[in-house]
Amino acid sequence: MKKNILNHDLKKIRKSLLNNIITAAYSAGASSAHIGGALSMIDIINIIFSKFINLSPVNIKEIDRDYFILSKGHACLAYYSILAEKGFFDKEELKRFEKNDSPLLGHPVLNKKFGIDFSTGSLGIGISIAVGLAIGLKKKKSKNHVYVVLGDGECNEGSVWESFMSASNFKLNNLTVVIDHNKFQQTGSNEEILDTLSLHEKMNSFGFHTIEINGHDLNELETAFRKDPANQPKCIIANTIKGKYLSFAENNNKFHHAILTKTLYDQAVNEIRELE
């Protein structure tokens, strides 16, 4: 477990992550940067990488260590932003996001040098990889942990629930599943498209130790991650806001795909500067 980092420091990291995201999104020009879903998970990934996961540029090529998998791969800007903060690559690389010959594509692609362990993007793939990886670590009697972040819209995929059943069956207490529950997906609200109803009840019934929290409250996030169920996989349902921290993007589903214009970029810079 990582050394203690105060909330004041986590808030500074949050602002850095926000600036990283808008820099990359604006630099991408007409490319879709999926900033809405990246912003909703920003506090989740901040807590994981700042306080819990044993992953660094030093141990990235080792096998016996912790792992992070972004199953909702389209939200990769949050992932790239924290990897840049953790020194896997220079922040200047963020300005090449989605450009020719850039290693930072619109979905994560395996690149150990840049801290990316697995290629994801097809929804339901990341959680499947995470379960297999957690099984492997248990068989090796490793004490390390697998963290995986899913979207709530992604939970429409059948492979997700097959993976959940397997995680429970194999008693994967070395697996933490985080569902970024922002209530939207690509073309509308979850309620309009395919309502999953109570994720909390479903995850409990699938054999998970389930905790539901405010996904932007750093204290609640840390407490949830510190829970250590003895013989179960853990699921954190993080209630979040799509487009969080940018007024023009919050709960505005067009920012699943919408680009950052110069006007919006300047507004975002100012709003981030004013954050606590």
FIPA-495693 format. One record per residue (C-alpha): x, y, z; chain; residue number from 1; residue in three letters. Coordinates in pm, 1 decimal, padded with zeros to 6 digits. Layout:
BEGIN
(baro (X; Y; Z); "A"; NUM; "ALA")
...
This chain:
BEGIN
(baro (00000.0; 00000.0; 00000.0); "A"; 1; "MET")
(baro (00125.6; 00344.6; -00086.3); "A"; 2; "LYS")
(baro (00241.4; 00606.6; 00162.5); "A"; 3; "LYS")
(baro (-00013.8; 00845.2; 00306.5); "A"; 4; "ASN")
(baro (-00110.4; 01129.5; 00075.0); "A"; 5; "ILE")
(baro (-00326.6; 01405.4; 00219.6); "A"; 6; "LEU")
(baro (-00647.7; 01521.3; 00054.0); "A"; 7; "ASN")
(baro (-00481.8; 01855.4; -00011.7); "A"; 8; "HIS")
(baro (-00225.0; 01677.0; -00227.6); "A"; 9; "ASP")
(baro (-00493.8; 01468.3; -00397.5); "A"; 10; "LEU")
(baro (-00677.4; 01786.4; -00493.1); "A"; 11; "LYS")
(baro (-00356.4; 01924.0; -00645.7); "A"; 12; "LYS")
(baro (-00318.9; 01602.7; -00843.4); "A"; 13; "ILE")
(baro (-00684.2; 01632.4; -00951.2); "A"; 14; "ARG")
(baro (-00617.7; 01977.5; -01096.4); "A"; 15; "LYS")
(baro (-00312.0; 01845.6; -01278.2); "A"; 16; "SER")
(baro (-00515.8; 01559.4; -01421.0); "A"; 17; "LEU")
(baro (-00786.4; 01798.1; -01537.6); "A"; 18; "LEU")
(baro (-00529.8; 02017.1; -01709.3); "A"; 19; "ASN")
(baro (-00371.5; 01710.9; -01870.3); "A"; 20; "ASN")
(baro (-00709.0; 01597.7; -02004.1); "A"; 21; "ILE")
(baro (-00808.2; 01929.8; -02156.5); "A"; 22; "ILE")
(baro (-00460.4; 01980.8; -02303.3); "A"; 23; "THR")
(baro (-00475.7; 01644.1; -02478.6); "A"; 24; "ALA")
(baro (-00838.2; 01688.8; -02586.6); "A"; 25; "ALA")
(baro (-00778.9; 02035.0; -02730.5); "A"; 26; "TYR")
(baro (-00459.3; 01925.1; -02904.9); "A"; 27; "SER")
(baro (-00649.8; 01639.8; -03069.2); "A"; 28; "ALA")
(baro (-00850.5; 01894.4; -03268.3); "A"; 29; "GLY")
(baro (-01142.5; 01737.5; -03452.0); "A"; 30; "ALA")
(baro (-01084.5; 01393.5; -03300.1); "A"; 31; "SER")
(baro (-01329.7; 01269.9; -03039.2); "A"; 32; "SER")
(baro (-01155.6; 01274.0; -02702.2); "A"; 33; "ALA")
(baro (-01440.2; 01125.8; -02493.7); "A"; 34; "HIS")
(baro (-01382.4; 01380.5; -02220.0); "A"; 35; "ILE")
(baro (-01718.4; 01323.6; -02047.3); "A"; 36; "GLY")
(baro (-01636.1; 00968.9; -01941.9); "A"; 37; "GLY")
(baro (-01275.4; 01058.1; -01863.5); "A"; 38; "ALA")
(baro (-01382.8; 01334.9; -01627.4); "A"; 39; "LEU")
(baro (-01636.4; 01118.4; -01444.9); "A"; 40; "SER")
(baro (-01363.8; 00873.1; -01339.8); "A"; 41; "MET")
(baro (-01093.1; 01127.5; -01258.7); "A"; 42; "ILE")
(baro (-01118.7; 01093.8; -00879.6); "A"; 43; "ASP")
(baro (-01136.3; 00715.5; -00901.6); "A"; 44; "ILE")
(baro (-00811.3; 00687.9; -01093.5); "A"; 45; "ILE")
(baro (-00648.8; 00953.9; -00875.9); "A"; 46; "ASN")
(baro (-00713.3; 00750.2; -00560.0); "A"; 47; "ILE")
(baro (-00604.6; 00419.5; -00715.3); "A"; 48; "ILE")
(baro (-00272.1; 00548.6; -00845.6); "A"; 49; "PHE")
(baro (-00196.1; 00790.0; -00564.1); "A"; 50; "SER")
(baro (-00276.7; 00570.4; -00264.9); "A"; 51; "LYS")
(baro (-00313.2; 00203.6; -00354.8); "A"; 52; "PHE")
(baro (-00163.3; 00045.7; -00663.0); "A"; 53; "ILE")
(baro (00192.2; -00086.8; -00656.0); "A"; 54; "ASN")
(baro (00282.6; 00016.0; -01011.8); "A"; 55; "LEU")
(baro (00564.6; 00240.7; -01126.7); "A"; 56; "SER")
(baro (00806.7; 00292.8; -01417.0); "A"; 57; "PRO")
(baro (01054.0; 00087.0; -01211.4); "A"; 58; "VAL")
(baro (00843.4; -00230.9; -01177.1); "A"; 59; "ASN")
(baro (00627.1; -00212.2; -01491.8); "A"; 60; "ILE")
(baro (00816.4; -00498.5; -01659.4); "A"; 61; "LYS")
(baro (00791.2; -00725.6; -01356.5); "A"; 62; "GLU")
(baro (00516.9; -00987.5; -01336.0); "A"; 63; "ILE")
(baro (00456.6; -01003.8; -00962.5); "A"; 64; "ASP")
(baro (00304.1; -00660.8; -00895.9); "A"; 65; "ARG")
(baro (-00034.1; -00485.6; -00896.9); "A"; 66; "ASP")
(baro (-00227.4; -00427.3; -01220.0); "A"; 67; "TYR")
(baro (-00470.3; -00165.4; -01347.9); "A"; 68; "PHE")
(baro (-00708.9; -00227.0; -01637.5); "A"; 69; "ILE")
(baro (-00931.8; 00037.3; -01793.8); "A"; 70; "LEU")
(baro (-01221.9; -00168.5; -01922.5); "A"; 71; "SER")
(baro (-01408.4; 00145.9; -02039.8); "A"; 72; "LYS")
(baro (-01122.6; 00211.7; -02279.0); "A"; 73; "GLY")
(baro (-01274.7; 00517.1; -02446.0); "A"; 74; "HIS")
(baro (-01209.7; 00710.9; -02121.3); "A"; 75; "ALA")
(baro (-00835.8; 00668.7; -02178.4); "A"; 76; "CYS")
(baro (-00753.3; 01037.1; -02128.9); "A"; 77; "LEU")
(baro (-00798.0; 00994.2; -01753.1); "A"; 78; "ALA")
(baro (-00563.6; 00693.6; -01769.9); "A"; 79; "TYR")
(baro (-00301.7; 00870.9; -01983.2); "A"; 80; "TYR")
(baro (-00318.4; 01174.1; -01757.6); "A"; 81; "SER")
(baro (-00234.4; 00979.8; -01441.8); "A"; 82; "ILE")
(baro (00039.5; 00781.8; -01619.2); "A"; 83; "LEU")
(baro (00199.8; 01111.6; -01719.9); "A"; 84; "ALA")
(baro (00174.2; 01234.6; -01359.6); "A"; 85; "GLU")
(baro (00342.6; 00916.9; -01239.8); "A"; 86; "LYS")
(baro (00637.5; 00965.4; -01473.0); "A"; 87; "GLY")
(baro (00573.4; 00695.6; -01731.7); "A"; 88; "PHE")
(baro (00616.0; 00954.1; -02008.2); "A"; 89; "PHE")
(baro (00663.0; 01326.5; -02057.8); "A"; 90; "ASP")
(baro (00348.5; 01538.9; -02048.4); "A"; 91; "LYS")
(baro (00437.4; 01675.7; -02392.8); "A"; 92; "GLU")
(baro (00326.5; 01337.8; -02527.4); "A"; 93; "GLU")
(baro (-00031.6; 01428.6; -02432.9); "A"; 94; "LEU")
(baro (-00028.8; 01690.4; -02709.5); "A"; 95; "LYS")
(baro (00017.6; 01409.8; -02962.9); "A"; 96; "ARG")
(baro (-00296.2; 01227.1; -02848.0); "A"; 97; "PHE")
(baro (-00464.1; 01052.8; -03146.1); "A"; 98; "GLU")
(baro (-00209.0; 01193.0; -03390.8); "A"; 99; "LYS")
(baro (-00012.2; 00987.3; -03643.2); "A"; 100; "ASN")
(baro (00255.9; 00769.4; -03481.7); "A"; 101; "ASP")
(baro (00144.6; 00860.6; -03129.4); "A"; 102; "SER")
(baro (00139.5; 00574.2; -02876.2); "A"; 103; "PRO")
(baro (-00157.4; 00746.6; -02709.5); "A"; 104; "LEU")
(baro (-00449.7; 00631.6; -02919.9); "A"; 105; "LEU")
(baro (-00823.6; 00671.3; -02870.5); "A"; 106; "GLY")
(baro (-00827.6; 00348.5; -02669.1); "A"; 107; "HIS")
(baro (-00540.4; 00204.6; -02464.7); "A"; 108; "PRO")
(baro (-00296.3; -00008.8; -02662.2); "A"; 109; "VAL")
(baro (-00041.2; -00231.0; -02486.7); "A"; 110; "LEU")
(baro (00276.2; -00032.5; -02427.6); "A"; 111; "ASN")
(baro (00483.0; -00125.0; -02121.8); "A"; 112; "LYS")
(baro (00710.7; 00176.7; -02162.6); "A"; 113; "LYS")
(baro (00407.4; 00404.0; -02126.2); "A"; 114; "PHE")
(baro (00260.3; 00201.9; -01838.0); "A"; 115; "GLY")
(baro (-00020.7; 00034.1; -02034.8); "A"; 116; "ILE")
(baro (-00047.1; -00338.3; -01960.8); "A"; 117; "ASP")
(baro (-00341.8; -00429.7; -02183.2); "A"; 118; "PHE")
(baro (-00519.9; -00315.8; -02498.1); "A"; 119; "SER")
(baro (-00885.7; -00243.2; -02425.1); "A"; 120; "THR")
(baro (-01172.7; -00068.0; -02593.9); "A"; 121; "GLY")
(baro (-01422.5; -00334.4; -02696.8); "A"; 122; "SER")
(baro (-01654.5; -00312.0; -02398.1); "A"; 123; "LEU")
(baro (-01649.8; -00615.5; -02171.6); "A"; 124; "GLY")
(baro (-01293.9; -00710.8; -02265.6); "A"; 125; "ILE")
(baro (-01115.0; -00540.4; -01976.5); "A"; 126; "GLY")
(baro (-01313.5; -00705.7; -01699.1); "A"; 127; "ILE")
(baro (-01261.7; -01044.3; -01865.3); "A"; 128; "SER")
(baro (-00884.9; -00985.7; -01868.4); "A"; 129; "ILE")
(baro (-00894.3; -00866.8; -01506.5); "A"; 130; "ALA")
(baro (-01067.5; -01182.6; -01384.3); "A"; 131; "VAL")
(baro (-00822.3; -01408.7; -01567.6); "A"; 132; "GLY")
(baro (-00529.6; -01210.1; -01431.8); "A"; 133; "LEU")
(baro (-00662.1; -01225.8; -01074.3); "A"; 134; "ALA")
(baro (-00704.7; -01603.7; -01106.0); "A"; 135; "ILE")
(baro (-00345.5; -01632.0; -01225.0); "A"; 136; "GLY")
(baro (-00211.9; -01425.5; -00935.5); "A"; 137; "LEU")
(baro (-00402.7; -01639.9; -00685.4); "A"; 138; "LYS")
(baro (-00262.7; -01957.8; -00838.9); "A"; 139; "LYS")
(baro (00086.0; -01811.1; -00798.6); "A"; 140; "LYS")
(baro (-00001.2; -01727.2; -00436.1); "A"; 141; "LYS")
(baro (00081.3; -01364.9; -00512.0); "A"; 142; "SER")
(baro (-00028.8; -01098.3; -00264.8); "A"; 143; "LYS")
(baro (-00077.3; -00842.9; -00541.7); "A"; 144; "ASN")
(baro (-00402.0; -00690.3; -00658.1); "A"; 145; "HIS")
(baro (-00596.2; -00620.4; -00977.3); "A"; 146; "VAL")
(baro (-00797.1; -00298.0; -01015.3); "A"; 147; "TYR")
(baro (-01041.6; -00260.0; -01304.2); "A"; 148; "VAL")
(baro (-01271.7; 00030.9; -01393.7); "A"; 149; "VAL")
(baro (-01589.5; -00028.7; -01595.6); "A"; 150; "LEU")
(baro (-01855.5; 00204.2; -01727.8); "A"; 151; "GLY")
(baro (-02214.5; 00154.1; -01622.4); "A"; 152; "ASP")
(baro (-02322.2; 00147.9; -01987.6); "A"; 153; "GLY")
(baro (-02061.8; -00123.5; -02037.4); "A"; 154; "GLU")
(baro (-02261.3; -00334.5; -01793.6); "A"; 155; "CYS")
(baro (-02509.1; -00392.9; -02078.5); "A"; 156; "ASN")
(baro (-02258.0; -00644.5; -02216.6); "A"; 157; "GLU")
(baro (-02320.4; -01012.5; -02139.4); "A"; 158; "GLY")
(baro (-01949.3; -01087.1; -02107.8); "A"; 159; "SER")
(baro (-01935.2; -00848.4; -01811.8); "A"; 160; "VAL")
(baro (-02178.8; -01059.6; -01612.1); "A"; 161; "TRP")
(baro (-02007.9; -01383.8; -01709.9); "A"; 162; "GLU")
(baro (-01687.9; -01232.5; -01571.3); "A"; 163; "SER")
(baro (-01863.4; -01127.6; -01251.2); "A"; 164; "PHE")
(baro (-01992.4; -01482.7; -01200.2); "A"; 165; "MET")
(baro (-01642.4; -01619.6; -01250.4); "A"; 166; "SER")
(baro (-01490.4; -01367.7; -01008.7); "A"; 167; "ALA")
(baro (-01729.3; -01476.6; -00737.3); "A"; 168; "SER")
(baro (-01691.5; -01846.5; -00816.0); "A"; 169; "ASN")
(baro (-01313.8; -01826.6; -00779.5); "A"; 170; "PHE")
(baro (-01339.6; -01608.9; -00465.9); "A"; 171; "LYS")
(baro (-01114.3; -01341.0; -00611.4); "A"; 172; "LEU")
(baro (-01048.0; -01126.2; -00307.4); "A"; 173; "ASN")
(baro (-00750.7; -00985.9; -00501.1); "A"; 174; "ASN")
(baro (-00986.4; -00812.9; -00745.7); "A"; 175; "LEU")
(baro (-01145.4; -00469.6; -00704.9); "A"; 176; "THR")
(baro (-01407.4; -00377.9; -00963.3); "A"; 177; "VAL")
(baro (-01505.5; -00010.7; -00986.0); "A"; 178; "VAL")
(baro (-01818.7; 00080.5; -01179.0); "A"; 179; "ILE")
(baro (-01811.4; 00443.6; -01290.8); "A"; 180; "ASP")
(baro (-02183.7; 00502.1; -01247.9); "A"; 181; "HIS")
(baro (-02239.2; 00831.8; -01432.7); "A"; 182; "ASN")
(baro (-02582.9; 00718.9; -01562.6); "A"; 183; "LYS")
(baro (-02504.9; 00791.4; -01929.5); "A"; 184; "PHE")
(baro (-02371.4; 00601.4; -02227.4); "A"; 185; "GLN")
(baro (-02289.2; 00693.3; -02586.4); "A"; 186; "GLN")
(baro (-02635.6; 00778.4; -02718.7); "A"; 187; "THR")
(baro (-02835.6; 00866.6; -02409.9); "A"; 188; "GLY")
(baro (-02908.1; 00787.9; -02047.8); "A"; 189; "SER")
(baro (-02884.6; 00434.3; -01916.3); "A"; 190; "ASN")
(baro (-03250.0; 00457.3; -01816.1); "A"; 191; "GLU")
(baro (-03350.6; 00532.8; -02176.0); "A"; 192; "GLU")
(baro (-03134.8; 00267.7; -02342.4); "A"; 193; "ILE")
(baro (-03110.0; -00033.8; -02112.4); "A"; 194; "LEU")
(baro (-03174.4; 00028.1; -01746.3); "A"; 195; "ASP")
(baro (-02959.9; -00188.1; -01516.9); "A"; 196; "THR")
(baro (-03179.6; -00088.1; -01222.1); "A"; 197; "LEU")
(baro (-03003.5; -00148.9; -00889.3); "A"; 198; "SER")
(baro (-02640.2; -00231.7; -00958.9); "A"; 199; "LEU")
(baro (-02584.7; -00263.6; -00584.3); "A"; 200; "HIS")
(baro (-02841.1; -00542.6; -00549.4); "A"; 201; "GLU")
(baro (-02715.8; -00714.3; -00863.3); "A"; 202; "LYS")
(baro (-02352.3; -00712.3; -00754.4); "A"; 203; "MET")
(baro (-02445.3; -00845.4; -00411.5); "A"; 204; "ASN")
(baro (-02644.8; -01123.9; -00573.4); "A"; 205; "SER")
(baro (-02343.3; -01206.9; -00790.7); "A"; 206; "PHE")
(baro (-02137.1; -01265.9; -00477.5); "A"; 207; "GLY")
(baro (-01942.8; -00939.4; -00450.5); "A"; 208; "PHE")
(baro (-01873.2; -00737.0; -00140.5); "A"; 209; "HIS")
(baro (-02043.9; -00423.9; -00272.4); "A"; 210; "THR")
(baro (-01996.7; -00065.4; -00157.6); "A"; 211; "ILE")
(baro (-02183.3; 00230.1; -00307.6); "A"; 212; "GLU")
(baro (-02030.9; 00575.9; -00266.0); "A"; 213; "ILE")
(baro (-02000.6; 00928.4; -00402.6); "A"; 214; "ASN")
(baro (-01733.9; 00879.3; -00667.7); "A"; 215; "GLY")
(baro (-01603.3; 01235.3; -00629.7); "A"; 216; "HIS")
(baro (-01563.9; 01227.3; -00251.6); "A"; 217; "ASP")
(baro (-01198.2; 01147.9; -00183.8); "A"; 218; "LEU")
(baro (-01263.9; 01029.4; 00171.8); "A"; 219; "ASN")
(baro (-01543.1; 00793.6; 00066.9); "A"; 220; "GLU")
(baro (-01329.4; 00658.2; -00216.1); "A"; 221; "LEU")
(baro (-01033.4; 00589.7; 00011.0); "A"; 222; "GLU")
(baro (-01250.9; 00420.9; 00273.8); "A"; 223; "THR")
(baro (-01409.9; 00198.2; 00009.8); "A"; 224; "ALA")
(baro (-01075.6; 00094.0; -00135.6); "A"; 225; "PHE")
(baro (-00943.8; 00009.4; 00210.2); "A"; 226; "ARG")
(baro (-01224.5; -00241.9; 00275.3); "A"; 227; "LYS")
(baro (-01072.7; -00588.3; 00260.5); "A"; 228; "ASP")
(baro (-01329.9; -00866.3; 00221.9); "A"; 229; "PRO")
(baro (-01181.4; -01199.7; 00326.0); "A"; 230; "ALA")
(baro (-01319.6; -01432.5; 00062.0); "A"; 231; "ASN")
(baro (-01497.3; -01222.1; -00201.3); "A"; 232; "GLN")
(baro (-01420.0; -00992.6; -00489.6); "A"; 233; "PRO")
(baro (-01502.2; -00629.0; -00413.7); "A"; 234; "LYS")
(baro (-01719.3; -00394.3; -00619.4); "A"; 235; "CYS")
(baro (-01722.1; -00019.1; -00565.3); "A"; 236; "ILE")
(baro (-02018.8; 00149.0; -00730.7); "A"; 237; "ILE")
(baro (-01900.7; 00506.7; -00768.1); "A"; 238; "ALA")
(baro (-02184.9; 00749.0; -00832.2); "A"; 239; "ASN")
(baro (-02026.2; 01010.6; -01056.7); "A"; 240; "THR")
(baro (-02110.2; 01300.9; -01285.3); "A"; 241; "ILE")
(baro (-02027.8; 01274.2; -01652.0); "A"; 242; "LYS")
(baro (-01812.1; 01573.2; -01747.2); "A"; 243; "GLY")
(baro (-01736.8; 01651.6; -01380.8); "A"; 244; "LYS")
(baro (-01552.3; 01977.9; -01297.3); "A"; 245; "TYR")
(baro (-01632.5; 02153.6; -01626.9); "A"; 246; "LEU")
(baro (-01964.2; 02339.2; -01607.4); "A"; 247; "SER")
(baro (-02041.2; 02310.4; -01978.6); "A"; 248; "PHE")
(baro (-01981.8; 01933.6; -01975.6); "A"; 249; "ALA")
(baro (-02143.8; 01820.3; -01650.0); "A"; 250; "GLU")
(baro (-02433.5; 01582.5; -01723.9); "A"; 251; "ASN")
(baro (-02417.8; 01699.2; -02085.6); "A"; 252; "ASN")
(baro (-02401.4; 01377.7; -02283.5); "A"; 253; "ASN")
(baro (-02291.1; 01546.6; -02604.2); "A"; 254; "LYS")
(baro (-01949.2; 01554.7; -02437.8); "A"; 255; "PHE")
(baro (-01931.4; 01181.5; -02473.6); "A"; 256; "HIS")
(baro (-01788.9; 01276.8; -02814.4); "A"; 257; "HIS")
(baro (-01787.9; 01657.7; -02847.5); "A"; 258; "ALA")
(baro (-01458.9; 01834.3; -02916.6); "A"; 259; "ILE")
(baro (-01306.3; 02122.4; -02721.8); "A"; 260; "LEU")
(baro (-01315.1; 02446.8; -02917.0); "A"; 261; "THR")
(baro (-01072.3; 02727.3; -02830.7); "A"; 262; "LYS")
(baro (-01352.5; 02907.5; -02643.4); "A"; 263; "THR")
(baro (-01439.3; 02598.8; -02438.5); "A"; 264; "LEU")
(baro (-01074.2; 02519.4; -02376.1); "A"; 265; "TYR")
(baro (-01014.8; 02870.6; -02238.9); "A"; 266; "ASP")
(baro (-01324.6; 02839.2; -02021.1); "A"; 267; "GLN")
(baro (-01203.3; 02501.7; -01892.1); "A"; 268; "ALA")
(baro (-00861.3; 02645.6; -01804.3); "A"; 269; "VAL")
(baro (-01028.0; 02921.9; -01600.8); "A"; 270; "ASN")
(baro (-01268.4; 02686.1; -01423.9); "A"; 271; "GLU")
(baro (-00989.1; 02446.4; -01328.1); "A"; 272; "ILE")
(baro (-00781.2; 02734.6; -01195.4); "A"; 273; "ARG")
(baro (-01067.8; 02832.9; -00964.6); "A"; 274; "GLU")
(baro (-01113.0; 02485.2; -00815.2); "A"; 275; "LEU")
(baro (-01022.0; 02432.5; -00449.8); "A"; 276; "GLU")
